Amino acid sequence: MGENLAARGRSVPGMTTLSRRALNRATLARQYLLDRSDAGALVAIEHLGGMQSQAPLAPYVGLWTRLRGFVPDELSRLTAERRVLRVHLMRTTVHLVSARDCLDWHGHFQRRHAAAFAPHHRGLTVDPAELRAETIRLLDEKPRTRAELGKLLAERWPGADPSELTFAAAHEVPMCQVPPRGLWGRGGPAAWAPVESWLGEPLRTTPIDGLVLRGLGAFGPATVADLQTWSGLTRLAEVVSRLPLRTFESETGQTLYDLPDAPRPDEDVPAPPRFLPEYDNLLLAHRDRGRFNPSGRPVPLPPGNGATSGTFLVDGLWEGTWQLRDRRLALRPYRKIGLDPLLSEAEALRSFLAPDAAVVVENEL
C-alpha cells in the first residue's frame, strides 16, 4: 500500500502526480472508510476535524460507518458530559466537535461570522457590546431557542426586529446547541447557550496552523481551495506555505498538499461499500469533489433530525441514496451495480438503526 504505487500518471520534476482514484483511496483511508477504526468516538471526532451535524443525529451514523463496535450511548454520554458539542463552525454550519477543538478554533470562525454579518444589517442601531452582554445574561439564566431569545431581546430594544436581534446576537456571542437535542433516542428544541459558560472555560487564541493540519489529516491530499471549501475560511495559502508539507500534483495540474506521513494507499486497494449520513463532510469538503462524485451530482440536503437518510459508496464512489421510512430501509442506486456486498452492509445498517425494518432496493436497474 505504498505511496509509490498510488502515484500514477504524468509527473513533473520534483512533484509526483496523484490520480483521482489515488486521491479517493487516500481520503477514504484517513476517513476510516477503507477499514473501520478501533478508535473511540471522541478520538474519531477530533481526527475527522469535527463532523457535520446540521441534522443532529447524523454523526451517529457517521461514527457507526467508521468505527468498530460503536454504540450510540457513547456519543450521547460525551454530549451530556459536555466533552463534545454542536456549534456553528466550518462553513457557518453546525458541526459536532470536541470541547477542546471548539475552544481552540472558535475564534477563527467567530471573527469571520461577525464580519460577514455586519454589511447586511447596517440599519440595526444596537450597541454590539450591550447586545453581547444582554444575550449572555439571558442565556446564562437558561438555554433558550432563538425565538425565545429574540422575544426577550426585543423587550430590551422594542424598536428592533426580534429575528434580526437574534441573528446579530448569534454573530456576537459564541453559542452552542445543548442537550437533549443531539441525544440518541431523545430529542428537544434547538436551544442555545454561550459556549464559554457551557464549557466553563474561555475561548483560546491559537494559531490557525493546527486547524489546517487537521483538515489535511482528514481530507487530504488537498488544494488550498479544498481547505478553504472545507473550513469556509480564506487566505489559507499563506498558512499552507509555512507548514512542513509534502506537495503533489493532481491530474489537472493543481498543487496538492499533504501531511508527510499521512496514508496514501495504492489506488487499487479495494474499497468496501459504506453508508454515509446526510450532510457527511466526505461529499462536501472539497472544491473539486470528483474524487468521490465524478458525475457532479448535487449533494442532497434533506430536512430532519438525521439518521433516516443518506448516501452510499460503492468502490469508493457515491452511487446512490438510502432512506429509512415505514420500517423499510430503501436503497436507490443510480446505476446498475453489484448488490451483494452493498446488501450485506445494508443489513448491518438496518440492525443499527431499525432491527424490525426490511432492506429493499428501489428502482433496481
C-alpha positions in Angstrom: 0.0 0.0 0.0 2.9 2.3 -0.6 2.7 5.8 -1.9 4.8 4.9 -5.0 2.1 2.6 -6.2 -0.6 5.3 -5.6 1.1 7.8 -7.8 0.0 7.2 -11.4 0.0 9.3 -14.5 2.3 12.1 -15.6 4.8 13.8 -13.4 6.9 16.9 -13.4 10.4 17.3 -11.9 10.2 17.2 -8.1 6.4 16.6 -8.0 4.5 13.3 -8.2 1.1 13.2 -9.9 -1.7 11.5 -8.0 -4.6 10.2 -10.0 -8.2 10.9 -9.0 -8.5 7.3 -7.8 -5.4 7.6 -5.7 -6.9 10.7 -4.1 -10.1 8.7 -3.5 -8.2 5.9 -1.6 -6.1 8.3 0.3 -9.0 10.3 1.7 -11.1 7.1 2.3 -8.2 5.7 4.4 -8.0 8.7 6.7 -11.8 8.9 6.9 -11.8 5.3 8.3 -13.8 4.2 5.3 -11.4 1.7 3.9 -11.1 -0.1 7.2 -13.2 0.7 10.3 -11.1 2.0 13.2 -10.9 0.8 16.8 -10.7 4.5 17.9 -13.2 5.8 20.4 -15.8 8.3 19.4 -14.0 11.3 20.9 -10.7 10.4 19.2 -12.5 9.9 15.9 -14.4 13.2 16.0 -11.1 15.1 16.6 -9.3 13.1 13.9 -12.1 14.0 11.4 -11.8 17.7 12.3 -15.4 17.6 13.5 -18.5 16.2 11.9 -21.3 17.9 10.1 -24.2 18.0 12.5 -26.8 20.2 10.9 -29.0 17.1 11.3 -28.3 16.4 15.0 -28.4 12.6 14.8 -26.3 12.3 11.6 -23.0 11.9 13.4 -24.3 8.6 15.0 -24.5 7.1 11.6 -21.2 8.7 10.6 -19.4 7.1 13.5 -21.1 3.8 13.1 -19.9 3.5 9.5 -16.3 4.4 10.5 -15.8 2.7 13.9 -15.9 -0.9 15.0 -18.2 -1.6 17.9 -19.7 1.9 18.1 -22.8 2.2 20.2 -25.0 5.4 20.3 -24.7 5.6 24.1 -21.0 6.5 23.7 -21.8 9.7 21.8 -24.8 10.6 23.9 -22.6 10.3 27.0 -19.9 12.6 25.5 -22.6 15.1 24.6 -24.3 15.0 28.1 -20.9 15.4 29.8 -20.1 18.4 27.6 -17.0 16.7 26.1 -18.4 17.3 22.6 -20.8 20.0 21.5 -22.7 21.2 18.4 -21.7 24.6 17.3 -21.5 26.8 14.2 -18.0 26.5 12.8 -16.9 25.3 9.4 -18.9 26.9 6.5 -21.1 28.6 9.2 -22.9 25.3 9.6 -23.5 23.3 12.8 -20.6 20.9 13.5 -20.0 18.4 16.2 -16.6 19.0 17.7 -14.7 18.2 20.9 -14.8 20.8 23.6 -11.0 21.2 23.2 -11.3 21.9 19.5 -14.2 24.3 20.0 -12.2 26.4 22.5 -9.1 26.4 20.2 -10.9 27.0 16.9 -14.0 29.1 17.5 -12.2 32.4 17.4 -11.1 31.9 13.9 -14.7 31.4 12.8 -16.4 33.9 15.1 -14.4 36.8 13.6 -15.4 35.8 10.1 -19.1 35.3 11.1 -19.3 38.8 12.7 -17.5 40.4 9.7 -19.9 38.7 7.3 -22.9 39.8 9.3 -22.1 43.5 9.6 -22.7 44.7 6.0 -26.1 43.2 5.8 -27.6 44.8 8.9 -26.3 48.3 9.0 -29.8 49.5 10.0 -29.7 47.7 13.4 -28.8 50.6 15.7 -27.9 48.5 18.8 -24.6 48.8 20.5 -22.8 45.4 20.0 -21.3 45.4 23.5 -24.7 45.9 25.1 -26.3 43.2 22.8 -23.5 40.8 23.7 -23.9 41.4 27.4 -27.7 41.1 27.4 -27.5 37.9 25.3 -25.1 36.3 27.6 -27.2 37.3 30.6 -30.4 35.8 29.1 -28.7 32.6 28.0 -26.8 32.1 31.3 -30.2 32.1 33.0 -31.1 29.1 30.9 -30.7 27.8 27.3 -33.2 29.3 25.0 -34.4 28.8 21.4 -33.7 31.6 19.0 -37.4 32.6 19.0 -37.4 32.9 22.8 -34.2 34.8 22.8 -35.5 37.2 20.1 -38.6 37.9 22.1 -36.7 38.8 25.2 -34.1 40.9 23.3 -37.0 42.9 21.7 -38.2 43.8 25.2 -34.8 45.5 25.7 -34.8 47.1 22.2 -38.6 47.4 21.4 -37.9 49.2 18.1 -35.8 46.4 16.6 -37.0 43.3 14.8 -36.7 40.2 17.1 -35.3 37.9 14.4 -32.7 40.5 13.4 -31.7 40.9 17.0 -31.3 37.2 17.4 -29.3 36.9 14.2 -27.0 39.7 15.4 -26.6 38.1 18.8 -25.6 34.8 17.3 -22.7 36.6 15.5 -21.6 38.5 18.6 -21.8 35.6 21.1 -20.3 32.2 20.5 -23.2 29.8 21.1 -23.8 26.1 21.1 -26.9 23.9 20.9 -27.4 21.9 24.1 -29.0 18.6 25.0 -31.4 16.9 24.9 -31.1 17.8 21.2 -28.5 15.6 19.7 -29.0 12.7 22.2 -29.9 9.3 20.7 -33.4 8.2 21.4 -34.4 11.6 22.7 -35.0 15.0 21.3 -35.6 18.6 22.0 -35.8 22.1 20.6 -32.7 23.8 19.2 -31.9 25.6 22.5 -28.7 27.7 22.7 -26.2 28.5 25.4 -23.0 30.6 25.4 -20.0 28.3 24.6 -17.8 29.7 27.3 -20.5 29.3 30.0 -21.4 25.9 28.8 -17.8 24.6 28.9 -16.7 26.7 31.9 -13.6 28.0 30.0 -12.8 31.0 27.8 -12.1 30.7 24.2 -8.4 30.4 23.4 -6.3 32.3 20.9 -4.4 29.6 18.9 -2.6 29.6 15.6 -4.7 28.6 12.6 -1.9 26.2 11.6 -3.4 23.4 13.7 -6.8 23.7 12.1 -5.2 23.4 8.6 -3.1 20.4 9.6 -6.3 18.7 10.9 -8.1 19.4 7.7 -5.3 17.7 5.7 -5.2 14.8 8.1 -8.9 14.2 7.5 -9.4 15.2 3.8 -6.0 15.4 2.2 -4.3 15.4 -0.1 -6.0 18.7 -0.9 -5.5 22.0 -2.7 -5.7 25.3 -0.9 -9.1 25.8 -2.4 -10.2 22.4 -0.9 -9.1 23.5 2.5 -11.0 26.8 2.2 -14.1 25.0 1.0 -14.0 22.6 4.0 -13.4 25.3 6.5 -15.2 28.3 5.0 -12.1 30.4 5.8 -10.0 32.4 3.4 -6.3 33.3 2.9 -5.1 29.8 3.8 -2.4 29.8 1.1 -0.1 31.8 3.3 -0.7 29.3 6.1 0.0 26.3 3.9 3.2 28.0 2.6 4.8 28.0 6.1 3.9 24.4 7.1 6.2 21.4 6.6 4.0 19.6 4.0 4.5 17.4 1.0 3.4 18.5 -2.4 1.8 16.6 -5.2 0.1 17.3 -8.5 -3.4 16.4 -9.5 -4.3 15.0 -12.9 -5.4 18.5 -13.9 -2.2 20.1 -12.8 -3.3 21.6 -9.4 -0.9 21.6 -6.5 -2.0 19.2 -3.7 -0.7 19.5 -0.1 -0.5 16.7 2.4 1.0 15.7 5.7 4.3 13.9 5.1 3.3 10.7 6.9 -0.4 10.5 6.1 -1.6 7.3 4.5 -1.7 7.2 0.7 -2.6 3.6 -0.2 -2.4 2.0 -3.6 -5.2 3.2 -5.8 -6.2 -0.5 -6.4 -6.9 -1.2 -2.8 -10.5 -2.5 -2.5 -13.0 0.0 -1.0 -15.9 -1.8 0.6 -19.5 -0.4 0.4 -20.1 2.3 3.0 -23.3 4.1 4.1 -23.0 7.8 5.0 -25.5 10.0 6.8 -27.0 13.1 5.3 -24.6 16.1 5.1 -21.5 14.0 5.6 -18.4 16.1 5.1 -16.8 13.5 2.8 -19.0 14.7 0.0 -18.9 18.4 0.9 -15.3 19.2 1.9 -13.5 19.6 -1.4 -13.8 22.3 -4.0 -13.2 19.6 -6.6 -15.4 16.8 -5.5 -14.5 14.5 -8.4 -12.6 12.0 -6.2 -16.0 10.8 -4.8 -18.6 12.4 -7.1 -17.2 12.3 -10.6 -20.7 12.9 -12.1 -21.0 16.2 -10.2 -24.4 15.4 -8.7 -25.7 18.0 -6.2 -25.4 16.5 -2.7 -28.9 16.1 -1.2 -29.5 18.2 2.0 -32.8 16.8 3.4 -34.6 18.3 6.4 -35.0 16.4 9.6 -33.0 15.3 12.6 -30.8 12.8 10.8 -30.3 9.0 11.0 -33.1 8.4 8.4 -31.4 9.0 5.1 -28.1 9.5 3.4 -25.9 8.3 0.6 -23.8 5.2 -0.1 -20.4 4.5 -1.6 -19.5 1.6 -3.9 -15.9 1.1 -4.8 -15.3 4.5 -3.1 -17.7 6.4 -5.3 -21.1 7.9 -4.5 -23.5 5.6 -6.2 -26.9 6.1 -4.6 -29.0 7.1 -1.6 -30.8 5.4 1.2 -33.8 6.2 3.3 -35.4 4.6 6.4 -39.1 5.1 6.4 -42.2 3.0 7.3 -40.0 0.1 8.5 -38.2 -0.1 5.2 -34.6 0.7 4.5 -34.8 1.6 0.9 -31.7 1.7 -1.3 -31.8 3.7 -4.5 -28.8 3.1 -6.7 -28.1 5.5 -9.6 -27.0 2.8 -12.0 -26.6 -1.0 -12.2 -24.1 -2.1 -9.6 -23.2 -5.4 -7.8 -25.7 -5.6 -5.0 -24.4 -8.4 -2.8 -21.7 -6.6 -0.8 -24.0 -3.5 -0.6 -26.9 -5.5 0.7 -24.6 -7.1 3.4 -23.6 -3.7 4.6 -27.2 -2.5 4.4 -28.2 -5.4 6.8 -25.7 -4.1 9.3 -27.1 -0.6 9.0 -30.6 -1.9 9.4 -29.5 -3.7 12.6 -28.0 -0.5 13.9 -31.0 1.8 13.1 -34.1 -0.3 13.0 -33.9 -4.1 13.6 -37.5 -4.6 12.6 -37.1 -2.9 9.2 -36.7 -4.6 5.9 -34.0 -3.9 3.3 -35.4 -3.2 -0.1 -33.9 -2.0 -3.4 -36.0 0.5 -5.2 -35.5 1.4 -8.9 -33.4 -1.7 -9.3 -31.5 -1.5 -12.6 
